[in-house]
Amino acid sequence: MSLTIDPRRQRELVRLLDQMGLTATHLGKTYYDKLNWHLLDQALVHPSFSTAYNNDQLEFIGDSVLKLSVSLFLREQYGDKKVGELSALRAHLVSDKNLAQIAKTYDLHKYIVLSEAMRKDAQNVQAMEQTVSANSLEALMAAIYISLGDVKFVRKWLDLHMQNAVEMLLKIPAFGNYKLALVELTQRHWKCLPEYRRIDADDGLFAVEVWVGDRCWGQGQGKSIKMAQQAAAAIALEAMQAN
């Protein structure tokens, strides 16, 4: 092990990786010795604690690592489903809500370094539980990927959580048609219909925002307008349920 950080902090990170099954026994000495403890530590340092040493860039990379890991998982386990269904599944699996639930199983909040002001602010409790935990988990994925050079070491512990989440989703009668589910919800609570507005997107993709009244509840992208609308509706449903 490379002692590039405080030994006490490294022992904490070892305990965290042990929970994820990333032990010296499971990884083997060659891979375990490649773990970059400096990066693993940085992945769990919130920008409120330090503007120079934090997890912002790792979170940016981790977002891509997460999407690749989830996409590969869905292709391997649910390759018989249509692309629209896979997109709907992925939208949920990569959501902050789902990531925060995964983070909670590892007590990730205990390892995240925050500023004292943010930690003591009661208004930040919910953010700590969801957004901060989700972002930190993504950053941790990046640190693992950069250290070991293969998404299989992320999927080693992530796949089981994704499998459990998918099994629950597939039990929902309206699953796969988030637009219909959103219409039913908005009519029931606000007596109105959601409005989809097209926005700029990456090359080769369509993107939309979904509005209910004067509020934007989510954005989605896809290879077609319909897929983008389904993805946006899925995110909107997540946001509404969180409220």
Order of alpha helices (4+ residues) and beta strands (2+ residues): alpha-alpha-alpha-alpha-alpha-alpha-alpha-alpha-alpha-alpha-alpha-beta-beta-beta-alpha
